[in-house]
Amino acid sequence: MEIWINPACSKCRSALTVLDAEGADYTVRRYLEDVPTEDEIRAVLERLGLEPWDITRTQEPAAKELGVKDWARDAGARGRWIAALAAHPKLIQRPIITADDGSAVVARTEDAVRDALGRG
């Protein structure tokens, strides 16, 4: 399992605490430094069952500068959103856990972290 984190994020630190308490075997990806490619973002979205606008932090300064709130949210705009997430990784909601079974979850709560572990 892999967890995408920003170390400055309290939700990310909380998720790591739960993973450690549960004895989980995981890899940390500091996605602001090891930026996911557009293909990796597409793969994670597929695993999450979400669209790129569902995992976009629209209150971030970069989101406001780009004007993402006004972007279309349909299949035709999907590529634009994914490109923005790859170019501005701070816009990606966090933490995201990708489990070995092919599932993924935006793990903003302890319950979501446990769900990723199959112990929810």
N, C-alpha and C positions, 0 to 999 in steps of 0.2 A: 504494500500500500504506500501511496505517496500523498503528502499533504503540502499544498501550496500555501505558503505563509508570508506575511510581512512581520518581522520580529517586533515592530513597534505597535502592532495591533493587539489589544487585550483579548479579543475573541480568539486570535491565533494562539496566544500563550495559554489560554484556558483549554483550547483543544489539545495542545501538546501535553498539558498536565493530565487530562483524561486519558489520552493514549498511553502515557507512561504508567499511570495508575492501573490501567487494564493490561499492562505488559505487552502492548501491541508492538509488532515488528513493522517499522515504517521508515520511509526516507523523507527528509525535509527538502523541499525546493523553495528557496527564497526567490520567488518569481519576479521580484523587482530587479534582481541581479541576474538571474537565469531566466530571461524573458521567454515565455512560451511563443512558439511560432503560430501563424494563423492555422496551420494544420493541427497543431496540438490543441489549440482553442476549439476548433471544430470537433475534434475527437472527444474532448471533455464535455462539450455541450451535448453531444450525442449521448454520452454516458449519463449525463445529468437529466436528459430529457427536457432541456430548456433551450431557449433562444438567447442570442447574445445580449439582447436588451434586458433579459431577466437577471443577468449577472453583472450588469454595468452599474457602477457607483455613480449615479447621476448628479450627486452633490459635490463631487470632486471639482476643484478649479479647472482641470483640463476638460472635464465634461461640459462645464459651463462655457469655456472658451470655444469648444467645438460646436456647441449648440445641440448636443445629442437629444435633449428633450423634445426638439422639434423634428427629429429624424423619423422617417416612416418606420413602422414596425411590421414589416411584411417580408416575404421571401426575397423580393427584389432588393431590399435594403440590407439583407443579412450580411453580405460581403463587406459592406461599408462599416457595419458595427464590428465585425471580427477584425478588420484591418485596424480600426481605432483601438481595440483592446490590445492588439499586438504592439501597436506603436506607443500606447500609453498604458502600460500594465497596472498603474495605480488605479485604473478604472475597473479592474477585475475584482468582483466581490470575493471576500476571503473569510475564513480559510476554505479551501476546496480539498476534499479527500477523494482520491481515486483508489478504490479497493481492488484487491487481487481478483475478485469474482467478476470484474467488469463494470460494477456499479460505481457511482460517484455521488457525492452529496456536498452541498454548501453547508459547512458545519459551524454555524454561528451559535449553536446551543450545545450544551453537554449531551442532551438527548440525541441530537443529530450526529454527534461524534460516535455515540454508542450504537446508533443505527448503522453507521458505516462499518462498525465492528461486528455487526450481526447480534448485538447484545442489548438492543433497545428496549 
